[in-house]
């Protein structure tokens, strides 16, 4: 699944267009490297998203095509430094 779509399905970013803009603006990393919206997300990837001066880091646990609001939190594990 594309990175921008995963961010939307997992509800880490509200809209896919916003996720795409975040990737283009170099605010999203995967495994420590800047990633494009077309990156294919795999289980075990560590995604970092810069929100202003805060960075959210999550580990991908599942990559489904669709997830309900209740299932969205089960798709990733939030990491702390």
N, C-alpha and C positions, 0 to 999 in steps of 0.2 A: 504494500500500500504506500502511496506517496506520502511524504512527510506532512505537507499541508493538509491533506485529508485526515491523517492520523490525529493531528493536533485538534481538528474540529470534532472528529468522532469521540475522542477522549475528553472533549470539553475543556481542554487546556487553553484554547483560544476560541472565542465565540463564533467567528465566521471564517470560512475557508479563504476568502479574499484577504482578510486581515492576516491570517497565517501565512499566505503567500507573500504579502508585503513585508512581514517580519523576516521571512527567509531572504527576500531580496535586500532588505536593509541590514543584513549580516547580524541579526539579533538572535539567531537560532544556531546552535551547534549540536552535532551528533558525535559522540565519542571524542570530544575535545576539538573537533574540526568544524569550521563553518560549513553549513549544509544548504544546498539548494532545495526548493520546494519539491523537486522531482526525485529526491533521494528516496530509495526504497527502504522503509522501516522494517527492521527485523526484531524478533524477541531478543532481549538482552542489550539492545542499544541504550545508551545513556544520552538523553536529550536535555540540553540546557537552553532556557529561554530567558532573555534579558528583558525585564520589566522595569524601565527606569534605572534606579540604582540597586535593584534587587534581582537576583538570578535564581530562577526555579530550575532545579535539576531533578529529572525523573528517570527511572529505569523502566523500559517497556516490558510488560509481562504478557500481553496478548495483542494480536493484530486482527480484530474482526472487521468485517465490512460495515457493520452497523452495531450500535450499542444504545441501550436505553439510558435514561438519566441515572438510574440506579446502578447499572452495569459499568458506567463510564469510570468510576473510581477504582474499579477492579482491573483496569487495563494497564495501570502503571503504579509504580511505588515511588513515593517522593523520597529523595535522598537529602541528607543533611551533611554539612562539612565537618 
